[in-house]
């Protein structure tokens, strides 16, 4: 179910930082589903308004999208769908931004990666994608077990462990 916490994302970002947030992860869900960032200016406004690093993803699927992030105050770009559909973009992102400003989202359901805002299921195992990402120089992934996200259940510790151990990557578990 959808929960509305406020109608001004910048105000909410400041609130979360005031409550102790040390970084913010902002997803452009419209961009994820439509295939191009739709709320970039808003995310940039958030990054400019808070004193903590902001990372963003959702629809970042071109070199131009990455350049926009690289030239902004946004700390990190998060690639997801493009890691499956255009893997060379991951390498371009690493060359442009370095591994410290790139995170790849590995969103999985029953072990298989889903793309386009969790709409399309691939035949790629999360562990296999993580290994491929490590091989090209990615250092950090954001792993989400879709079946548990937002369900107020324990994290899928086994799935997190499998992805981390199979790849050697730093894993931010969602």
Secondary structure, DSSP 8 states (H G I E B T S, - for coil): ------S-HHHHHHHHHHTT-SEEEEE-HHHHHHTS-SSHHHHHHHHHHSSSEEEEESS--SHHHHHHHHTSS--EEEE-HHHHH-HHHHHHHHHHH-GGGEEEEEEEETTEEEETTTTEEEEEEHHHHHHHHHHHT--EEEEEETTTTTTT----HHHHHHHHHHH--EEEE-
